[in-house]
Amino acid sequence: MTAAARKKPVLAAATVLLGLAAPLVLGTGQASAASVASWDQVAQCESSGNWSINTHNGYYGGLQFAQSTWLAYGGAQYAPYVNQATKQQQILIGEKVLAGQGPTAWAAKCRGPLLNDHADPYPATDSYPDPASLPTGTLVKSPAGPDVRVLINGAGVPVAGSDVASDGYDLGKVVTVDDARFNALPTAPPSGTVVHDQAGSAARYVVVAGVALRISAADWTAAGYDTRADLGVPSAWLQGAAGAALPTGLVVHDQAGGAARYVIVEGAALPISGAEWTADGYNTRADMGVPGGWLATAVSATLPTGTVVTGQGGTDPAIYVVVNGTALHISADEWSADGYDKRSLMGVPEAWLQGAAAKPLRNGTVVKDASGADATVYVMAGGTAVPLTGADYTGLGYDTQSLMGVPGGWLGAAAAKTVPADGTLLLSPDAPTVWRVVGGGKQAAAVGSYNAADVVKVPAALTAKLPTVTG
């Protein structure tokens, strides 16, 4: 959390927090609240008062929370990422951090306003009811605005105009509640809440960190979701929540059981080994149960091309960029020269990273030097980067595929390989024969069944230089 942890690498931010899983107990002589004016002063010191700031340094929002701190103190009930939350919501999480860790959670130069100010930043008035006193399903609004929300397990889920008729909401029964408490309501139900579309549908979802994850028929009973209250939520909200991604850094497991743990990174679930669970600090994060069917899909997903990663443990300083599921090494020179330093750097389990770095780049991937120093376009075939002429690029149909920038150092090594790996299937435009690379640099006509999707179209110059063998 915050500037106090900034001497640590960005990827390790989650590992240096104090007692994130512990109850938030107020210590002796420790501040537990501060006025909005004091929080404004802290924000001015931490972020120049920019409540939506994200400079990719591992800290976000006006009070410069680490994303893991935001999640650990319940920030996901407001927004998946700190900088997407309102000023009031960030202050409310700041209040929890202040109660749990005290002013020292912030840098010494910024914490001064918190030392002697114990005012409630958002005191309630007595003129309207507290939403907490109203049952789930109640429609509420603030006296200061027209927005309507429906109370779901302590959250105020927004009701869109399009929801009113289809979802059967009676606007004649809206209860006006205290303004400050209305604005402080989380806009997503608590994690673990089972929901369905209020307008009607057989689909069921579980809310995790503000995201609605589909529950399969098999998971419904096996994971015990059938024992929880099943609550109707506004259609528009559910559509958005079902289309959202779990926040990067969240640790998950199959709700139905099992020892396997995973960390979410850019929508993919990466396995955490037993050794990494404690060594890399994953055991300090909230561990969320998710439907097994959803998890299987996330485990099979690949990180988006262009994601920049490094080992969460920090034992290996190497940095990689993910391209088509393979982790390509970025040299120190390329880190800044190629603009990789402008992207978010994600910590990932090192065992997963080693596997991704050892995996050959997918056959048929079309690449070029990300720096632009080499204008040549290449196609990957069995770990070899095969150069393409302009005529090859269009004639072989590669102009219809995405052209991916890769680190020049990695590309140079791949282009220096003389022949594709054994087993690679090649097809050149000068003949209909599909060739299989054999014997460390020879080719033989492919016989028997093979998957046409595995065949790489290459220039005739490549197959012409490979000696042909029969049998």
SVG drawing of the C-alpha trace seen along z (x, -y; Angstrom):
<svg xmlns="http://www.w3.org/2000/svg" viewBox="-46 -20 68 66">
<polyline fill="none" stroke="black" stroke-width="0.4" points="0.0,0.0 1.0,-3.5 4.3,-5.3 5.5,-3.5 6.0,-0.4 7.6,-2.1 11.1,-0.9 9.9,2.6 9.5,3.6 6.0,3.0 5.5,6.8 6.1,7.4 3.7,4.8 1.3,7.5 4.0,9.2 4.9,6.3 1.6,5.3 1.1,5.7 -1.5,8.2 -3.9,7.9 -5.9,10.9 -6.1,9.9 -9.1,8.1 -9.0,4.4 -8.4,3.6 -7.7,0.1 -4.4,-0.1 -3.8,-2.3 -3.3,-5.9 -3.9,-5.2 -6.0,-7.4 -9.2,-5.8 -10.8,-8.5 -10.0,-11.8 -12.0,-14.6 -12.3,-15.0 -10.1,-18.0 -7.3,-15.9 -7.7,-13.2 -7.5,-15.9 -4.1,-17.0 -2.8,-13.5 -4.0,-13.1 -2.3,-16.4 1.0,-15.1 0.7,-11.5 -0.8,-12.2 -1.1,-16.0 -4.8,-15.5 -5.5,-13.3 -8.1,-10.7 -8.0,-8.8 -4.3,-8.7 -2.5,-5.6 1.1,-6.2 1.9,-2.4 4.2,-2.5 2.2,0.0 0.1,-2.6 -3.2,-4.1 -5.7,-6.8 -5.5,-9.8 -4.2,-8.0 -1.8,-5.8 -3.1,-2.4 -1.4,0.8 -4.0,2.8 -3.6,5.7 -4.3,3.3 -7.4,2.1 -8.7,5.7 -7.7,6.7 -9.6,3.9 -12.8,4.4 -12.2,1.9 -13.6,4.3 -17.1,3.6 -16.8,0.1 -14.7,0.7 -12.3,3.4 -9.4,0.9 -8.5,-1.9 -8.3,-4.7 -11.8,-3.8 -13.4,-4.5 -14.8,-7.8 -13.0,-10.1 -15.5,-9.2 -15.0,-5.5 -11.2,-5.8 -11.5,-7.8 -13.8,-5.1 -11.1,-2.4 -8.5,-4.9 -10.5,-4.9 -10.2,-1.1 -6.5,-1.2 -6.0,-3.9 -7.9,-1.9 -5.9,1.3 -2.4,-0.1 -2.5,-3.6 -1.0,-6.7 2.3,-5.0 0.7,-3.2 1.5,-6.5 4.8,-8.2 6.1,-10.3 5.9,-13.5 2.2,-12.8 0.8,-11.4 0.8,-14.5 -2.9,-15.5 -3.9,-12.1 -2.1,-12.2 -4.5,-14.4 -7.7,-14.5 -10.3,-12.0 -13.3,-13.4 -15.8,-11.2 -15.3,-12.2 -18.9,-11.4 -21.1,-11.8 -24.7,-10.6 -27.7,-12.9 -30.8,-11.9 -33.3,-13.3 -33.4,-10.1 -33.1,-6.4 -29.9,-4.5 -29.8,-2.0 -28.4,0.6 -31.7,0.7 -33.7,1.6 -34.2,5.1 -32.6,6.5 -34.8,5.6 -35.6,2.1 -35.3,-0.6 -33.5,-3.7 -32.4,-7.1 -30.6,-10.2 -32.5,-13.4 -29.7,-15.1 -30.2,-13.2 -32.5,-11.1 -30.4,-7.9 -32.2,-4.8 -30.5,-1.7 -31.8,1.6 -30.3,2.9 -28.7,6.3 -26.9,7.7 -25.8,4.2 -24.9,3.0 -26.8,0.4 -26.9,1.9 -27.8,-0.8 -31.1,-0.5 -31.1,-1.7 -34.1,-3.3 -34.3,-0.2 -34.6,2.0 -37.7,0.5 -40.4,2.1 -38.6,5.4 -37.4,6.1 -40.7,5.1 -39.4,2.3 -42.1,0.1 -40.7,-3.5 -43.7,-4.4 -42.0,-2.5 -38.6,-4.2 -37.3,-5.1 -35.2,-8.3 -32.2,-7.6 -29.3,-9.6 -27.2,-11.2 -23.8,-10.4 -24.7,-6.8 -26.4,-6.4 -23.2,-7.6 -21.1,-5.3 -23.1,-2.2 -21.0,0.4 -22.4,0.7 -21.8,4.5 -23.1,7.2 -20.5,8.7 -18.3,11.5 -20.1,14.9 -23.6,13.5 -25.6,15.6 -27.6,13.6 -29.8,13.9 -31.4,11.5 -34.4,9.8 -36.2,9.8 -36.0,13.6 -33.6,16.3 -32.4,19.7 -28.7,18.5 -27.2,18.1 -24.0,16.2 -21.8,15.7 -20.4,12.3 -16.6,12.2 -14.8,8.9 -17.7,7.1 -17.7,9.5 -20.5,11.9 -19.2,15.4 -21.6,17.9 -22.4,21.0 -22.8,24.2 -25.5,26.7 -22.8,29.1 -21.3,26.4 -24.7,25.3 -25.0,28.2 -21.4,29.5 -20.1,26.2 -23.0,25.5 -24.3,22.5 -27.8,24.0 -27.6,23.5 -27.3,19.7 -29.9,17.0 -30.5,16.5 -31.1,12.8 -32.5,10.9 -30.4,8.0 -31.0,5.3 -30.5,6.6 -28.2,3.8 -25.9,4.2 -25.7,8.0 -24.9,7.7 -21.9,5.4 -20.7,7.5 -20.9,10.7 -18.8,9.1 -16.1,7.8 -12.8,9.5 -11.6,10.3 -8.9,7.9 -5.3,8.9 -3.7,10.2 -6.8,11.9 -6.1,15.4 -8.8,18.0 -9.7,21.7 -12.4,24.1 -15.4,23.5 -16.2,27.2 -12.8,28.0 -9.3,29.0 -5.8,27.7 -5.0,25.9 -4.6,22.2 -4.4,19.7 -3.7,16.0 -5.7,13.9 -3.5,12.0 -5.2,10.1 -8.2,12.5 -6.1,15.8 -5.8,18.0 -2.1,18.9 -1.3,21.9 0.6,21.2 2.9,23.9 3.1,25.0 6.5,23.4 5.3,20.1 2.2,19.9 4.1,18.7 7.4,17.5 5.7,15.1 3.2,13.8 0.1,15.2 -1.0,16.6 -1.5,13.0 -4.1,12.2 -7.9,12.9 -8.5,16.4 -11.8,16.5 -13.8,19.5 -15.1,19.5 -17.2,21.9 -15.1,24.8 -16.5,24.5 -15.5,20.9 -12.1,21.6 -11.4,24.3 -11.9,21.7 -9.7,19.2 -6.9,21.8 -6.9,22.6 -6.8,18.9 -3.5,17.3 -2.3,13.9 -3.0,11.2 -0.2,10.6 1.8,7.6 1.5,8.3 4.8,7.6 5.6,10.0 8.3,10.9 8.6,13.5 6.5,12.6 9.2,13.9 11.7,11.4 14.6,14.0 15.1,13.6 15.1,9.9 14.4,11.0 11.4,9.4 9.4,10.9 6.6,9.9 3.9,12.4 3.2,13.2 0.7,15.9 1.1,17.5 5.0,17.6 7.1,15.4 9.9,13.7 12.8,12.2 13.3,8.4 16.9,7.2 17.8,4.2 18.4,2.1 15.0,3.0 13.1,2.3 13.1,-1.5 14.1,-1.7 11.1,0.4 8.6,-1.2 8.0,1.8 8.7,-0.4 5.4,-2.3 3.3,0.8 2.2,2.3 4.6,4.9 2.8,7.9 4.2,10.3 3.4,13.9 4.3,17.3 7.8,18.2 7.1,21.9 4.4,20.8 6.8,18.2 9.6,20.8 7.2,22.9 6.0,20.0 9.5,18.9 10.5,22.4 7.6,22.8 8.3,22.2 6.3,19.3 3.3,20.7 3.9,21.8 2.5,19.4 2.9,16.3 4.0,13.3 6.5,11.1 8.8,8.2 11.3,6.3 9.3,4.1 12.0,1.4 11.6,1.0 15.4,1.3 14.8,4.3 12.0,3.9 12.0,7.6 8.8,9.6 9.2,13.2 6.9,16.2 7.6,18.7 8.1,22.3 9.4,24.8 11.1,22.2 12.8,20.6 12.0,17.1 11.7,17.5 12.2,14.2 9.4,13.2 9.8,11.0 7.1,8.5 5.8,11.0 5.9,13.8 4.0,11.7 1.0,11.2 1.3,14.3 1.3,16.7 -1.6,14.7 0.2,13.4 -1.0,9.9 -4.4,11.0 -2.9,11.9 -1.9,9.7 1.7,8.6 3.3,8.8 6.2,6.8 8.8,8.9 12.1,8.0 14.9,7.6 17.3,9.7 14.9,12.6 14.1,12.2 17.8,12.2 18.3,15.5 15.2,17.1 16.3,15.9 19.8,17.3 18.4,20.9 19.1,22.6 16.2,25.1 12.8,25.6 12.6,28.2 11.9,31.8 8.2,32.6 7.4,29.1 5.0,29.4 5.9,27.1 4.2,26.1 5.8,23.9 4.0,22.4 6.1,24.2 4.6,27.7 1.5,29.3 3.6,31.6 3.4,31.1 6.9,31.7 7.8,32.9 11.1,31.8 13.1,34.8 16.7,35.8 17.7,32.3 17.4,30.5 16.0,32.8 12.5,33.1 10.3,36.0 6.8,36.0 4.2,36.0 2.3,39.3 -0.7,40.4 -3.1,38.1 -2.1,34.6 -3.9,31.5 -4.0,29.0 -3.9,26.2 -0.4,27.3 1.0,26.7 3.1,23.6 3.2,21.8 6.9,20.9 8.8,19.4 10.0,21.9 13.6,20.9 13.3,22.7 12.1,26.0 14.5,25.9 17.5,25.9 16.4,28.8 17.6,32.2 14.8,34.6 14.7,38.1 12.2,40.9 10.6,43.5"/>
</svg>
